Amino acid sequence: MVDKICICGAGTMGAGIAQLAAQSGFETVLYDLDGAAALAAGKRIEGQLWGLVEKKRLTSAQAEAALGRLQLTGNIGDCRADVVIEAIAEQMEAKLSLFSRIAALNEAGTVLATNTSSLSVTNIAENTLHPERVMGMHFFNPAPLMKLIELVSTSYTSPETISVLHSLARAFGKTAVLCRDAPGFIVNHVARPFYLEALRLLETGLTDIETIDSLLEASGFRMGPFRLMDLIGQDINYAVSCSVYEGLGKPERLKPSPLQQLRVARGELGKKSGRGFYSYP
Ligand SMILES: NC(=O)c1ccc[n+]([C@@H]2O[C@H](COP(=O)([O-])OP(=O)(O)OC[C@H]3O[C@@H](n4cnc5c(N)ncnc54)[C@H](O)[C@@H]3O)[C@@H](O)[C@H]2O)c1
């Protein structure tokens, strides 16, 4: 029985997942090692919930109740829950260190999920106390809106863990697809060429980002690749490209682009930093 959920990392995804958890009726802890980031995420969640009230998708009592269920913290000691969902930086060392601290803080029965887009869930499980309770729970951006969740199991994952996260995805109103641990899982494996081919086209100087985005949007894609990379975050998208490339044995067709690497080096991370391929005043 899941009553309380803790989300680690209060960035783009962590804030969205925390909003979803609080709105779905769970006691929710949102932790970030940067306490100010947790508070800023709380403000964004508040803004989102009142926006839903304005659109009449939520009553003000429901928004207030969701906010009442949300605890923001910069103290890792508060990360005790029935399910912990990690959504910190896409870096293996950082995730391994967080998982070992979270595992030590919680009961053996607490399910530990990672929202990683591409890193090895098996590696995280192998390095965590009670690997059978570790699983990937890969949300899509923006988490409150996107319907799909990839549930990523390893050879260690227990049927109980799968069942807890499957029920949780349902309680969030999502469609869960179960897949085995593999580089990029399903969606990020299939979607890699969408970004990389657009970046290669840009590298040739044949055309510009606005033209590529508007043509792909006109052909039916909800967002063009450059707008989407800015929404995801260049750092995250570049890290995913590198990890899928390496995980699949470095095939030439999936080689990460120097153009994206340059954006990351300049701190032009997209919407979250105010500038990426586009500017966000
Ligand atoms: N951005 C996307 O579209 C997207 C989609 C699906 C999955 N993901 C995955 O979700 C995870 C988070 O991505 P994001 O876009 O929200 O990143 P982000 O950069 O927006 O936020 C990351 C947050 O984690 C915090 N953080 C970093 N290290 C920490 C630590 N050791 N302990 C606690 N907090 C820490 C940072 O302060 C920051 O607030 C990544 O694994 C990413 O691959 C991202």
The ligand as an SDF file (V2000), in Angstrom:
LIG
                    3D

 44 48  0  0  0  0  0  0  0  0999 V2000
   14.0990   16.6250  -19.1150 N   0  0  0  0  0  0  0  0  0  0  0  0
   13.3840   15.6470  -19.6700 C   0  0  0  0  0  0  0  0  0  0  0  0
   12.6570   15.8620  -20.6630 O   0  0  0  0  0  0  0  0  0  0  0  0
   13.4240   14.2600  -19.0810 C   0  0  0  0  0  0  0  0  0  0  0  0
   12.4430   13.3200  -19.4840 C   0  0  0  0  0  0  0  0  0  0  0  0
   12.4590   12.0540  -18.8940 C   0  0  0  0  0  0  0  0  0  0  0  0
   13.4150   11.7090  -17.9700 C   0  0  0  0  0  0  0  0  0  0  0  0
   14.3620   12.6410  -17.6160 N   0  0  0  0  0  0  0  0  0  0  0  0
   15.3640   12.2470  -16.6020 C   0  0  0  0  0  0  0  0  0  0  0  0
   14.9920   12.8170  -15.3490 O   0  0  0  0  0  0  0  0  0  0  0  0
   16.1690   13.1260  -14.6010 C   0  0  0  0  0  0  0  0  0  0  0  0
   16.1480   14.6090  -14.2210 C   0  0  0  0  0  0  0  0  0  0  0  0
   16.0800   15.3910  -15.3980 O   0  0  0  0  0  0  0  0  0  0  0  0
   15.5880   16.9180  -15.3460 P   0  0  0  0  0  0  0  0  0  0  0  0
   15.3790   17.3400  -16.7420 O   0  0  0  0  0  0  0  0  0  0  0  0
   14.5000   17.0790  -14.3520 O   0  0  0  0  0  0  0  0  0  0  0  0
   16.9290   17.6300  -14.7870 O   0  0  0  0  0  0  0  0  0  0  0  0
   17.0860   19.1160  -14.2260 P   0  0  0  0  0  0  0  0  0  0  0  0
   18.4630   19.5340  -14.6050 O   0  0  0  0  0  0  0  0  0  0  0  0
   15.9510   19.9750  -14.6480 O   0  0  0  0  0  0  0  0  0  0  0  0
   16.9700   18.9400  -12.6310 O   0  0  0  0  0  0  0  0  0  0  0  0
   17.8270   18.1320  -11.8760 C   0  0  0  0  0  0  0  0  0  0  0  0
   17.6870   18.5430  -10.4060 C   0  0  0  0  0  0  0  0  0  0  0  0
   18.3720   17.5740   -9.6100 O   0  0  0  0  0  0  0  0  0  0  0  0
   19.0790   18.2560   -8.5880 C   0  0  0  0  0  0  0  0  0  0  0  0
   20.1700   17.3900   -8.1840 N   0  0  0  0  0  0  0  0  0  0  0  0
   21.3190   17.1270   -8.8740 C   0  0  0  0  0  0  0  0  0  0  0  0
   22.0650   16.2450   -8.1840 N   0  0  0  0  0  0  0  0  0  0  0  0
   21.3700   15.9300   -7.0410 C   0  0  0  0  0  0  0  0  0  0  0  0
   21.6120   15.0710   -5.9540 C   0  0  0  0  0  0  0  0  0  0  0  0
   22.7340   14.3430   -5.8700 N   0  0  0  0  0  0  0  0  0  0  0  0
   20.6770   14.9930   -4.9730 N   0  0  0  0  0  0  0  0  0  0  0  0
   19.5430   15.7320   -5.0460 C   0  0  0  0  0  0  0  0  0  0  0  0
   19.2610   16.5820   -6.0610 N   0  0  0  0  0  0  0  0  0  0  0  0
   20.1660   16.6730   -7.0540 C   0  0  0  0  0  0  0  0  0  0  0  0
   19.5250   19.5640   -9.2180 C   0  0  0  0  0  0  0  0  0  0  0  0
   19.7870   20.5450   -8.2110 O   0  0  0  0  0  0  0  0  0  0  0  0
   18.3150   19.9110  -10.0950 C   0  0  0  0  0  0  0  0  0  0  0  0
   17.3810   20.7060   -9.3790 O   0  0  0  0  0  0  0  0  0  0  0  0
   17.3690   12.7200  -15.4710 C   0  0  0  0  0  0  0  0  0  0  0  0
   17.7780   11.4270  -15.1110 O   0  0  0  0  0  0  0  0  0  0  0  0
   16.7720   12.7230  -16.8700 C   0  0  0  0  0  0  0  0  0  0  0  0
   17.4440   11.8750  -17.7660 O   0  0  0  0  0  0  0  0  0  0  0  0
   14.3800   13.9130  -18.1350 C   0  0  0  0  0  0  0  0  0  0  0  0
  1  2  1  0
  2  3  2  0
  2  4  1  0
  4  5  1  0
  4 44  2  0
  5  6  2  0
  6  7  1  0
  7  8  2  0
  8  9  1  0
  8 44  1  0
  9 10  1  0
  9 42  1  0
 10 11  1  0
 11 12  1  0
 11 40  1  0
 12 13  1  0
 13 14  1  0
 14 15  2  0
 14 16  1  0
 14 17  1  0
 17 18  1  0
 18 19  2  0
 18 20  1  0
 18 21  1  0
 21 22  1  0
 22 23  1  0
 23 24  1  0
 23 38  1  0
 24 25  1  0
 25 26  1  0
 25 36  1  0
 26 27  1  0
 26 35  1  0
 27 28  2  0
 28 29  1  0
 29 30  1  0
 29 35  2  0
 30 31  1  0
 30 32  2  0
 32 33  1  0
 33 34  2  0
 34 35  1  0
 36 37  1  0
 36 38  1  0
 38 39  1  0
 40 41  1  0
 40 42  1  0
 42 43  1  0
M  CHG  2   8   1  16  -1
M  END
$$$$
